[in-house]
Amino acid sequence: MAFLLCTSTDWSDKLIYLHRPFYEAIHRIVERGEGSETLAKIAYLDYDGELVLRGQSLVEFQGDLDRIKLESDEVGDPCASLGRILRTLIVEGRELAIGGDMHPVLRRTR
């Protein structure tokens, strides 16, 4: 289970591949009703689904990173890397495509 993050929806510019503990942390936060609407959309991304974040949704996701870091000891480095990427994308006015490769056991009915 992982996220594939890219700066284009043709997946040619792969940035980072985030692993199961990262997604599990997001899932726990959303299940408790915490985090942004953007984080909830990421948590419920379908297997092989795609979500494109731009503008305010990038800012929201960046704001959720501190909460994700607190949720799991295993996600510190990925959160730091992702934080740097998000800051750059926000400043440059670019978008982030997230490809889902999620384990169906963690998904819940919306």
DSSP file (Angstrom, degrees, kcal/mol; ACC not computed):
  #  RESIDUE AA STRUCTURE BP1 BP2  ACC     N-H-->O    O-->H-N    N-H-->O    O-->H-N    TCO  KAPPA ALPHA  PHI   PSI    X-CA   Y-CA   Z-CA
    1    1 A M              0   0    0      0, 0.0    19,-0.4     0, 0.0     2,-0.3   0.000 360.0 360.0 360.0 133.8    0.0    0.0    0.0
    2    2 A A  E     -A  101   0A   0     99,-1.7    99,-1.3    17,-0.2     2,-0.4  -0.985 360.0-113.9-166.2 168.4    1.4    3.4   -1.0
    3    3 A F  E     -AB 100  18A   0     15,-1.9    15,-2.1    -2,-0.3     2,-0.6  -0.948  19.6-154.3-110.5 138.3    0.9    6.8   -2.5
    4    4 A L  E     -AB  99  17A   0     95,-1.9    95,-2.8    -2,-0.4     2,-0.5  -0.972  15.5-162.8-109.7 119.6    2.6    7.7   -5.7
    5    5 A L  E     +AB  98  16A   0     11,-2.5    10,-3.3    -2,-0.6    11,-1.1  -0.878  15.1 166.6-108.4 132.9    3.0   11.5   -5.9
    6    6 A C  E     -AB  97  14A   0     91,-2.4    91,-3.2    -2,-0.5     8,-0.2  -0.927  41.5-130.7-139.3 161.2    3.7   13.3   -9.1
    7    7 A T  S    S+     0   0    0      6,-1.4    88,-0.4    -2,-0.3     2,-0.3   0.401  94.5  41.0 -94.6   2.7    3.7   16.8  -10.4
    8    8 A S  S >  S-     0   0    0      5,-0.2     3,-1.5    89,-0.1     5,-0.2  -0.992  79.0-125.4-145.7 152.1    1.8   15.9  -13.5
    9    9 A T  T 3  S+     0   0    0     -2,-0.3    87,-0.0     1,-0.3    -1,-0.0   0.485 105.8  69.8 -79.7  -0.4   -1.1   13.5  -14.2
   10   10 A D  T 3  S-     0   0    0      3,-0.0    -1,-0.3     0, 0.0    -3,-0.0   0.428 103.9-129.9 -90.7   2.4    0.8   11.6  -16.8
   11   11 A W  S <  S+     0   0    0     -3,-1.5     3,-0.3     2,-0.1    -2,-0.1   0.684  71.7 124.8  64.0  22.3    2.9   10.3  -14.0
   12   12 A S        +     0   0    0      1,-0.2     2,-0.6     2,-0.0    -1,-0.1   0.692  65.4  55.5 -84.1 -17.9    6.1   11.2  -15.7
   13   13 A D  S    S-     0   0    0     -5,-0.2    -6,-1.4     0, 0.0    -1,-0.2  -0.617  76.2-171.6-116.8  71.1    7.5   13.3  -12.9
   14   14 A K  E     +B    6   0A   0     -2,-0.6    -8,-0.2    -3,-0.3     3,-0.1  -0.437   9.9 174.4 -69.1 131.0    7.5   11.0   -9.9
   15   15 A L  E     -     0   0A   0    -10,-3.3     2,-0.3     1,-0.4    -9,-0.2   0.856  56.1 -14.5-102.2 -51.5    8.3   12.7   -6.7
   16   16 A I  E     -B    5   0A   0    -11,-1.1   -11,-2.5     2,-0.0     2,-0.6  -0.995  45.7-142.0-159.6 148.4    7.9   10.4   -3.8
   17   17 A Y  E     -B    4   0A   0     -2,-0.3     2,-0.3   -13,-0.2   -13,-0.2  -0.964  23.7-155.9-119.8 112.6    6.4    7.0   -3.0
   18   18 A L  E     -B    3   0A   0    -15,-2.1   -15,-1.9    -2,-0.6     2,-0.0  -0.723  12.5-136.6 -98.4 141.7    4.8    7.0    0.5
   19   19 A H    >>  -     0   0    0     -2,-0.3     4,-1.6   -17,-0.2     3,-0.9  -0.176  29.6 -82.9 -96.6 179.4    4.4    3.7    2.3
   20   20 A R  H 3> S+     0   0    0    -19,-0.4     4,-2.9     1,-0.2     5,-0.2   0.854 120.1  56.4 -52.8 -48.6    1.8    1.9    4.4
   21   21 A P  H 3> S+     0   0    0      0, 0.0     4,-2.1     0, 0.0    -1,-0.2   0.859 106.3  53.2 -57.1 -33.4    2.5    3.6    7.8
   22   22 A F  H <> S+     0   0    0     -3,-0.9     4,-2.0     2,-0.2    -2,-0.2   0.948 112.3  43.1 -64.4 -48.5    1.9    7.0    6.2
   23   23 A Y  H  X S+     0   0    0     -4,-1.6     4,-2.8     1,-0.2    -1,-0.2   0.903 111.8  54.2 -65.1 -40.7   -1.5    6.0    4.9
   24   24 A E  H  X S+     0   0    0     -4,-2.9     4,-2.4     1,-0.2    -1,-0.2   0.891 107.3  51.3 -61.3 -38.9   -2.4    4.3    8.1
   25   25 A A  H  X S+     0   0    0     -4,-2.1     4,-2.1    -5,-0.2    -1,-0.2   0.927 111.2  47.6 -62.6 -44.7   -1.7    7.5   10.0
   26   26 A I  H  X S+     0   0    0     -4,-2.0     4,-2.5     1,-0.2     5,-0.2   0.928 111.0  52.1 -60.2 -45.2   -3.9    9.4    7.6
   27   27 A H  H  X S+     0   0    0     -4,-2.8     4,-2.6     1,-0.2    -2,-0.2   0.910 109.1  48.8 -60.0 -45.0   -6.6    6.8    8.0
   28   28 A R  H  X S+     0   0    0     -4,-2.4     4,-1.4     2,-0.2    -1,-0.2   0.908 111.4  50.1 -62.8 -42.0   -6.6    7.0   11.8
   29   29 A I  H  <>S+     0   0    0     -4,-2.1     5,-2.3     1,-0.2     3,-0.3   0.934 113.7  44.5 -61.6 -46.9   -6.7   10.8   11.8
   30   30 A V  H ><5S+     0   0    0     -4,-2.5     3,-1.7     1,-0.2    -2,-0.2   0.886 108.0  57.6 -67.6 -39.3   -9.7   10.8    9.4
   31   31 A E  H 3<5S+     0   0    0     -4,-2.6    -1,-0.2     1,-0.3    -2,-0.2   0.819 105.2  52.2 -60.9 -30.4  -11.5    8.1   11.3
   32   32 A R  T 3<5S-     0   0    0     -4,-1.4    -1,-0.3    -3,-0.3    -2,-0.2   0.474 120.8-111.2 -83.0  -2.3  -11.4   10.3   14.4
   33   33 A G  T < 5S+     0   0    0     -3,-1.7    -3,-0.2     1,-0.3     2,-0.2   0.694  77.7 126.2  80.2  19.3  -12.9   13.2   12.4
   34   34 A E      < +     0   0    0     -5,-2.3    -1,-0.3    -6,-0.2    -2,-0.1  -0.570  38.5  45.4-103.0 169.4   -9.7   15.2   12.5
   35   35 A G  S    S-     0   0    0     -2,-0.2    26,-0.1    -3,-0.1     2,-0.0  -0.114  88.7 -55.2  87.2 172.4   -7.8   16.7    9.6
   36   36 A S     >  -     0   0    0     24,-0.2     4,-1.7     1,-0.1     5,-0.1  -0.248  46.3-106.5 -83.1 170.1   -8.9   18.7    6.6
   37   37 A E  H  > S+     0   0    0      1,-0.2     4,-2.1     2,-0.2     5,-0.2   0.858 122.5  57.5 -61.7 -36.2  -11.4   17.8    3.9
   38   38 A T  H  > S+     0   0    0      1,-0.2     4,-2.0     2,-0.2    -1,-0.2   0.909 103.5  51.7 -61.7 -42.3   -8.4   17.3    1.6
   39   39 A L  H  > S+     0   0    0      1,-0.2     4,-2.5     2,-0.2    -1,-0.2   0.888 107.9  52.4 -63.2 -38.6   -7.0   14.7    4.0
   40   40 A A  H  X S+     0   0    0     -4,-1.7     4,-1.9     2,-0.2    -1,-0.2   0.899 107.3  51.9 -63.2 -40.6  -10.3   12.8    4.0
   41   41 A K  H  < S+     0   0    0     -4,-2.1    -1,-0.2     1,-0.2    -2,-0.2   0.892 110.9  48.3 -62.9 -38.2  -10.3   12.7    0.2
   42   42 A I  H >< S+     0   0    0     -4,-2.0     3,-1.4     1,-0.2    -2,-0.2   0.916 109.0  53.2 -66.8 -42.9   -6.9   11.2    0.3
   43   43 A A  H 3< S+     0   0    0     -4,-2.5    -1,-0.2     1,-0.3    -2,-0.2   0.854 113.6  42.5 -61.5 -35.2   -7.9    8.6    2.9
   44   44 A Y  T 3< S+     0   0    0     -4,-1.9    -1,-0.3    -5,-0.1     2,-0.2   0.194  80.1 136.5-100.8  16.9  -10.8    7.5    0.8
   45   45 A L    <   -     0   0    0     -3,-1.4    57,-0.1    -5,-0.1     3,-0.1  -0.462  57.4-118.1 -62.2 129.2   -8.9    7.5   -2.5
   46   46 A D    >   -     0   0    0     -2,-0.2     3,-3.1     1,-0.1    54,-0.3  -0.270  36.2 -82.6 -69.1 155.5   -9.9    4.3   -4.4
   47   47 A Y  T 3  S+     0   0    0      1,-0.3    54,-0.2    54,-0.1    -1,-0.1  -0.379 123.1   7.3 -54.5 131.8   -7.3    1.6   -5.3
   48   48 A D  T 3  S+     0   0    0     52,-1.8    -1,-0.3     1,-0.2    53,-0.1   0.648 105.0 140.4  61.5  16.6   -5.8    2.9   -8.5
   49   49 A G    <   -     0   0    0     -3,-3.1    51,-2.6    -4,-0.0     2,-0.4  -0.293  41.9-142.0 -80.1 172.4   -7.7    6.1   -8.0
   50   50 A E  E     -C   99   0A   0     49,-0.2     2,-0.4    -3,-0.1    49,-0.2  -1.000  15.6-177.1-140.8 138.6   -6.3    9.6   -8.7
   51   51 A L  E     -C   98   0A   0     47,-2.1    47,-3.2    -2,-0.4     2,-0.5  -1.000  12.3-153.7-135.4 132.6   -6.6   12.9   -7.0
   52   52 A V  E     -C   97   0A   0     -2,-0.4     2,-0.4    45,-0.2    45,-0.2  -0.938  10.4-161.8-111.0 123.1   -5.1   16.2   -8.1
   53   53 A L  E     +C   96   0A   0     43,-3.3    43,-2.7    -2,-0.5     2,-0.3  -0.848  18.8 158.6-103.4 137.8   -4.4   18.8   -5.5
   54   54 A R    >   -     0   0    0     -2,-0.4     3,-1.6    41,-0.2     4,-0.3  -0.980  50.4 -14.4-150.2 158.1   -3.9   22.4   -6.3
   55   55 A G  T >> S+     0   0    0     39,-0.4     4,-1.6    -2,-0.3     3,-0.8  -0.208 129.6   9.7  54.8-123.8   -4.2   25.8   -4.6
   56   56 A Q  H 3> S+     0   0    0      1,-0.3     4,-2.7     2,-0.2    -1,-0.3   0.815 126.1  60.0 -61.7 -33.6   -6.0   25.7   -1.2
   57   57 A S  H <> S+     0   0    0     -3,-1.6     4,-2.2     1,-0.2    -1,-0.3   0.859 104.7  50.4 -66.1 -32.6   -6.1   21.9   -1.1
   58   58 A L  H <> S+     0   0    0     -3,-0.8     4,-2.4    -4,-0.3    -1,-0.2   0.906 110.7  49.5 -66.3 -41.3   -2.2   21.8   -1.3
   59   59 A V  H  X S+     0   0    0     -4,-1.6     4,-2.0     2,-0.2    -2,-0.2   0.912 111.2  49.4 -63.8 -42.7   -2.1   24.3    1.6
   60   60 A E  H  X S+     0   0    0     -4,-2.7     4,-1.4     2,-0.2    -2,-0.2   0.928 111.2  49.0 -61.3 -45.6   -4.6   22.1    3.6
   61   61 A F  H  X S+     0   0    0     -4,-2.2     4,-0.7     1,-0.2     3,-0.3   0.899 109.4  52.1 -63.5 -40.2   -2.6   19.0    3.0
   62   62 A Q  H >< S+     0   0    0     -4,-2.4     3,-0.9     1,-0.2     4,-0.4   0.898 107.5  53.4 -61.7 -39.3    0.6   20.8    4.1
   63   63 A G  H 3< S+     0   0    0     -4,-2.0     3,-0.4     1,-0.2     4,-0.4   0.783 104.4  56.0 -65.8 -27.4   -1.2   21.8    7.3
   64   64 A D  H 3X S+     0   0    0     -4,-1.4     4,-2.1    -3,-0.3    -1,-0.2   0.649  84.9  84.5 -77.8 -15.4   -2.1   18.2    8.0
   65   65 A L  H <X S+     0   0    0     -3,-0.9     4,-2.6    -4,-0.7    -1,-0.2   0.862  85.5  54.0 -60.8 -37.8    1.5   17.0    7.9
   66   66 A D  H  > S+     0   0    0     -3,-0.4     4,-1.9    -4,-0.4    -1,-0.2   0.917 109.6  48.2 -62.7 -41.5    2.3   17.9   11.5
   67   67 A R  H  > S+     0   0    0     -4,-0.4     4,-1.1    -3,-0.2    -1,-0.2   0.897 111.0  51.1 -64.0 -40.0   -0.7   15.9   12.7
   68   68 A I  H  X S+     0   0    0     -4,-2.1     4,-0.9     1,-0.2     3,-0.5   0.915 108.1  52.4 -64.1 -42.5    0.4   13.0   10.5
   69   69 A K  H >< S+     0   0    0     -4,-2.6     3,-0.5     1,-0.2     6,-0.2   0.884 108.7  50.3 -60.6 -39.0    4.0   13.2   12.0
   70   70 A L  H 3< S+     0   0    0     -4,-1.9    -1,-0.2     1,-0.2    -2,-0.2   0.751 103.3  62.2 -70.2 -23.3    2.6   13.0   15.5
   71   71 A E  H 3< S+     0   0    0     -4,-1.1     2,-0.3    -3,-0.5    -1,-0.2   0.780 114.1  18.5 -75.3 -28.2    0.5   10.0   14.6
   72   72 A S    X<  -     0   0    0     -4,-0.9     3,-1.0    -3,-0.5    -1,-0.2  -0.991  54.4-146.6-150.8 135.0    3.4    7.6   13.8
   73   73 A D  G >  S+     0   0    0     -2,-0.3     3,-0.7     1,-0.2    -1,-0.1   0.707  98.9  65.4 -68.0 -20.1    7.1    7.5   14.5
   74   74 A E  G 3  S+     0   0    0      1,-0.2    -1,-0.2     2,-0.1   -52,-0.1   0.487  93.1  58.7 -84.6  -3.0    7.6    5.8   11.1
   75   75 A V  G <>  +     0   0    0     -3,-1.0     4,-2.5    -6,-0.2     5,-0.2   0.348  69.3 102.4-112.1   7.9    6.5    8.8    8.9
   76   76 A G  H <> S+     0   0    0     -3,-0.7     4,-2.2     2,-0.2     5,-0.2   0.937  85.9  42.5 -57.8 -52.7    8.9   11.6   10.0
   77   77 A D  H  > S+     0   0    0      1,-0.2     4,-2.5     2,-0.2     5,-0.2   0.932 115.6  48.3 -64.4 -46.4   11.2   11.4    7.0
   78   78 A P  H  > S+     0   0    0      0, 0.0     4,-2.7     0, 0.0    -1,-0.2   0.900 112.1  50.6 -60.7 -37.6    8.4   11.0    4.4
   79   79 A C  H  X S+     0   0    0     -4,-2.5     4,-2.7     2,-0.2    -2,-0.2   0.906 110.0  49.7 -65.4 -40.6    6.6   14.0    6.0
   80   80 A A  H  X S+     0   0    0     -4,-2.2     4,-1.9    -5,-0.2    -1,-0.2   0.932 114.0  45.2 -63.5 -45.1    9.7   16.1    5.9
   81   81 A S  H  X S+     0   0    0     -4,-2.5     4,-2.1     1,-0.2    -2,-0.2   0.927 114.7  47.8 -63.3 -45.3   10.3   15.3    2.2
   82   82 A L  H  X S+     0   0    0     -4,-2.7     4,-3.0    -5,-0.2     5,-0.2   0.887 107.7  56.4 -65.0 -38.6    6.6   15.8    1.4
   83   83 A G  H  X S+     0   0    0     -4,-2.7     4,-2.3     1,-0.2    -1,-0.2   0.910 107.9  47.9 -59.0 -42.9    6.6   19.1    3.2
   84   84 A R  H  X S+     0   0    0     -4,-1.9     4,-1.9     2,-0.2    -1,-0.2   0.913 113.0  48.7 -63.7 -42.4    9.5   20.4    1.1
   85   85 A I  H  X S+     0   0    0     -4,-2.1     4,-2.6     1,-0.2    -2,-0.2   0.931 111.3  49.2 -63.4 -46.1    7.7   19.3   -2.1
   86   86 A L  H  X S+     0   0    0     -4,-3.0     4,-2.7     1,-0.2     5,-0.2   0.907 108.6  52.9 -62.9 -42.1    4.4   20.9   -1.1
   87   87 A R  H  X S+     0   0    0     -4,-2.3     4,-2.3    -5,-0.2    -1,-0.2   0.921 111.4  47.2 -58.6 -43.4    6.1   24.2   -0.2
   88   88 A T  H  X S+     0   0    0     -4,-1.9     4,-2.4     2,-0.2    -2,-0.2   0.931 112.7  48.1 -64.0 -46.0    7.7   24.3   -3.6
   89   89 A L  H  X>S+     0   0    0     -4,-2.6     5,-2.5     1,-0.2     4,-0.7   0.896 112.0  49.7 -63.2 -40.1    4.5   23.4   -5.5
   90   90 A I  H ><5S+     0   0    0     -4,-2.7     3,-0.8     2,-0.2    -1,-0.2   0.943 112.6  46.5 -64.2 -47.5    2.5   26.0   -3.6
   91   91 A V  H 3<5S+     0   0    0     -4,-2.3    -2,-0.2     1,-0.2    -1,-0.2   0.892 116.6  44.7 -62.1 -40.3    5.1   28.8   -4.3
   92   92 A E  H 3<5S-     0   0    0     -4,-2.4    -1,-0.2    -5,-0.2    -2,-0.2   0.502 109.7-121.5 -84.7  -3.7    5.3   27.8   -8.0
   93   93 A G  T <<5 +     0   0    0     -3,-0.8    -3,-0.2    -4,-0.7     2,-0.1   0.809  64.1 141.9  69.4  29.7    1.5   27.5   -8.4
   94   94 A R      < -     0   0    0     -5,-2.5   -39,-0.4    -6,-0.2     2,-0.3  -0.426  44.7-122.2 -97.7 174.8    1.8   23.8   -9.5
   95   95 A E        -     0   0    0    -88,-0.4     2,-0.5   -41,-0.1   -41,-0.2  -0.746  10.1-137.4-116.1 164.9   -0.4   20.9   -8.7
   96   96 A L  E     - C   0  53A   0    -43,-2.7   -43,-3.3    -2,-0.3     2,-0.5  -0.987  10.2-154.0-124.8 124.9    0.2   17.5   -7.1
   97   97 A A  E     -AC   6  52A   0    -91,-3.2   -91,-2.4    -2,-0.5     2,-0.5  -0.845   8.7-160.9 -97.6 133.1   -1.3   14.3   -8.5
   98   98 A I  E     -AC   5  51A   0    -47,-3.2   -47,-2.1    -2,-0.5     2,-0.5  -0.966   0.8-160.3-117.1 122.2   -1.8   11.4   -6.0
   99   99 A G  E     -AC   4  50A   0    -95,-2.8   -95,-1.9    -2,-0.5     2,-0.4  -0.879  16.3-134.7-102.0 130.7   -2.2    7.9   -7.2
  100  100 A G  E     +A    3   0A   0    -51,-2.6   -52,-1.8    -2,-0.5   -97,-0.2  -0.658  34.5 162.9 -89.7 137.1   -3.8    5.4   -4.9
  101  101 A D  E     +A    2   0A   0    -99,-1.3   -99,-1.7    -2,-0.4     2,-0.2  -0.491  33.6 164.6-139.7  62.7   -2.5    2.0   -4.3
  102  102 A M        -     0   0    0   -101,-0.2   -55,-0.1   -57,-0.1    -2,-0.0  -0.552  43.7-117.0 -95.2 147.4   -4.4    1.4   -1.1
  103  103 A H    >>  -     0   0    0     -2,-0.2     3,-1.5     1,-0.1     4,-0.6  -0.703  23.3-139.6 -77.6 123.3   -5.2   -1.7    0.8
  104  104 A P  T 34 S+     0   0    0      0, 0.0     3,-0.4     0, 0.0    -1,-0.1   0.721  94.4  72.2 -61.8 -21.2   -9.0   -2.2    0.8
  105  105 A V  T 34 S+     0   0    0      1,-0.2    -3,-0.0     3,-0.0    -2,-0.0   0.846  98.2  47.9 -62.7 -33.2   -9.0   -3.4    4.4
  106  106 A L  T <4 S+     0   0    0     -3,-1.5    -1,-0.2     2,-0.1     2,-0.1   0.701  92.6  95.9 -82.2 -19.5   -8.3    0.1    5.6
  107  107 A R     <  -     0   0    0     -4,-0.6     2,-0.3    -3,-0.4   -63,-0.1  -0.418  57.7-161.9 -72.3 147.2  -10.9    1.8    3.5
  108  108 A R        -     0   0    0     -2,-0.1     2,-0.2     0, 0.0    -2,-0.1  -0.883  31.6 -91.1-123.4 157.1  -14.3    2.5    5.0
  109  109 A T              0   0    0     -2,-0.3   -65,-0.0     1,-0.2     0, 0.0  -0.484 360.0 360.0 -66.2 135.7  -17.6    3.3    3.3
  110  110 A R              0   0    0     -2,-0.2    -1,-0.2   -66,-0.1   -66,-0.0   0.492 360.0 360.0 -70.0 360.0  -17.9    7.0    2.9
